[in-house]
């Protein structure tokens, strides 16, 4: 690698131009990088939603969910299938393998459910939904009209004015408005009049479907012109519908004679409010290439423009916006990185005592970062808290190679050598060592490929960023730094005179030995070399003490992301009407609005159903959701506790739970999944587990998703009685379903877009007596429903949940502390004492399982990283034994890392483990630099003791410089001075700092001792 330095010195002008090109293209690339909160991820989850109006949860489970589950389980890449069957709705969630082709999997799933469509009830069409983080809104707004604007005017204003303006923003893919009351055409039949003319409701529906259709039938020639022929005309008004002749009626009548046709709003299934005022929700999603921050700024500009157009009565509020948190995180990490850069430069200046030498070595930091920006841009990565955190971490490392090079150049210049000779000799001495050390630092990230799930997807961009930065730093150290040293570092007077070189070298080395650093180091090293047993015994005691502290270490998963949002959920008893839910939700809404630190409250009561189930889980439990936006200066944890206190004693119906901006990603609750195909057994066991979870310290907001039973009316058809009047069981069920839950038979465009058309046989019964009074049309006239069926009230669950084909219940708890590992252990101990019946099962899931899987994957990655580092060092030193000596640095890095976590009260989570992974590559670099020089002295013929002492002495300064430069560069992150991305960067920085301190101090003593013992043993082996 030293040939690069020789080539660079011979082509200095080319190197200068290359440096300028790096700066220009790096700066351009930085401006081109899109800004996101986290890397764009495809969520390997698909949801199959099927709607079967009016069916009970049990029927949905048997007739829809089970066939869909069986179909999707046969698709390759499916890892887990969970489902929820509620009244009229089946939701099947399919978890797929991370890293697969989600689009191809979605297509395979759709094909699988299409194959079983014929086995499903008529009209049930399962649909597959998939998504990535780009499908989640980057900005959500709520628009309320106040007292001066009714709902229809507000909806028209939003659709005609707001939506078009938002769609003009660059990077916006879709603008979705929810909460608008849709109109529909309802045809309410007069059953006696219909029967009097010999028609049935089904016959009327068929006639409507056969009319109002325009069909192309061909072409005709008119002279030189060819004309298209179309037959039919559209139904364009209510009058057109009323005047529609009913074919087959005797006597002839029109639709208006036997039915009432009206356009009216569809009955509401949910309510939405902003700070107590009825509101419409507007969500903006970005294109995959869109810049989140730019979309947000464009949306804010649009809001400013629209406020003047909408008037004073209309209020527009941003209830969710990713951009401020992204900008705060990026600005914070950039500030901490800049501070770290300054600290690293000061450390270099302190050791080198030369501004010129300091600037030459420090130039590697901006150049390496600029090369990294180019690499990220070419690789399609974004600037997010993971990649920016990696850049900030790398600031302390990218200068290391340059420090070693410039320190050695400065040393050789002090020996009186000619400038070119000194530079080339210095680079040649350290080129192998810094190449090996950089390769090890980069190579430890290769095992990230073994880390599965979301953690692997999240941290791969982190690993790529560090790898690019470190590789760039090696290139800069071997090419640009030597040229800059040639231009800017002053030569010792008389350096070109060969006769003066030896005395100058002796004088320089004498000054080094008399320096306070080397005097103190040699005073420690020499006794350690004379008493290796005592040295190794002391090191062993230190390591044993470290292991004894492990049980005191707290563990978590990813920590709190620090976002300024809270979600409050109020669940109601099964069967609670929408009006009762709304009345209770208004009480909670008022209480939330009075909590200090809460700026807006967006309330959603009920559910619109359908595709929304793909994202809400399809639960049949009635609920209200409150999205709280917090003041930027508010303490989210304090506000969360205040919200719990404010909603604790309101006396309202339902249970209230609070979730923070939460665990940074994924689930934030510890779940216990109970499985059993026996419903009674499942209910009893789930109740026992819920009691256990509530009794474990460190849990709050314990919920059980096993739906409570609700009263349900069951209609049982007497097949013989039905046959006597000419009806089948299916015909009776179809007529009752049409009365209770009429389905649209088509659409009609009355001038303002298509509207659903629904045929209603009679006004839907709202009481049990009205249901018993329903009559069925037959060929001989109307027959009471009670004549052919029994009507009884029974209790059934509001929803049925299944996991991999078994009925299940999930008990969820929110951890109150940060020691997730201790909570999981305590919970598992309590669950082990449960008497679980045969055929049932209890297992912990949620964030606890996420943590266990991530820790297992990262543990394997650590072992592989150590093996890779060993392989690299074997190739470097051409020895199997010496790399083992160098690896002694790794366990002592764990000593400092553990102590640093304990002293700062930081739990061991995924970010901290990534820091440990980095340490494996970082800490051996010091040992590599040291042993490489010792080996050079040994090959030059120096005795073992002299080679070890001299090699260690001369490498003391660069080792301390690189370690301290990294430590001080990371201090701003470790203290979390700005709070940007702190949940990832802070624990990582703490681990690296602690590990570097302990490994550096112990490596400087232990590695020479072990090297000496190994070489002496090898020598004795040769003499035997």
Buried (B, 14 or more C-beta within 10 A) or exposed (E): BBEBBBBBBEBBEEBBEBBEEBBEBBEEBBEEBBBBBBBBBBBBBBBBBBBBBBBBBBBBBBBBBBBBBBBBBEBEBBEEBBBBBBBBBBBBBBBBEBBEEBEEBBBBBBEBBEEBBEBBEEEBEBBBBBBEBBBBBBBBBBBBBEEEBEBEEBBEBBEEBBBEBBEEBEBBBEBEBEBBEEBBBBBBBBBEEBBBBEBBBBBBBBBBEEBBEEEEEEEEEEEEEEEEEEEEEEBEBBEBBBBBEBEBBEEEBBBBBBBEBEBEEEEBEBBBBBBEBBBBBBBBBBEEEBBBBBBBBBBBEBBEEBEEEBEEEBBBBBBBBBBBBBBBBBEBBBBBBEBBBBBBBBBBBEBBEBEBBBBBBBBBBBBBBBBBBBBBBEEEBBBBBBBBBBBBBBBBBBBBBBBBBBBBBBBBBBBBBBBEBBBBBBBBBBBBBBBBBBBBBBBBBBBBEBBBBBBBBBBBBBBBBBBBBBBBBBBBBBBBBBBBBBEBBEBBEEBBEEEBBEEBBEEBBEEBEEBEEBEEBBEEBEEBBEEBEEBBEBBEEBBEEBEEEEEEBBBBBBBBBBBBBBBBBBBBBBEBEBEBBBEBBBBBBEBBBEBEBBBBBBBBBBBBBEEEBBBBBBBBBBBBBBBBBBEEEBEBEEBBEBBBEBBEEBEBBBBBBBBBBBBBBBBBBBBBBBBBEEBEBBBBBBBBBBEBBEEBEBBEBBBBBBBBBBEBBEBEBBBEBBEEBEBEBEBBBBBBBBBBBBBEBBEBEBEEEEBBBBBBBBEBBEEEEEBBEBBBBBEEEEBEBBEBBEBEEEEBBBBBBBBBBBBBBBBBBBBEEBBBBBBBEBBBEBBEEBEBEEEBBBBBBBBBBBBBBBBEBBEEBBEBBBEBBBEBBBEBBEBEBBBBBBBBBBBBBBBBBBBBBBEBEBBBBBBBBBBBBBBBBBBBBBBBBBBBBBBBBBEEEBEBBEBBBBBBBBBBBBBBBBBBBBBBBBBBBBBBBBBBBBBBBBBBBBBBBBBBBBBBBBBBBBBBBBBBBBBEEEEEEEEE
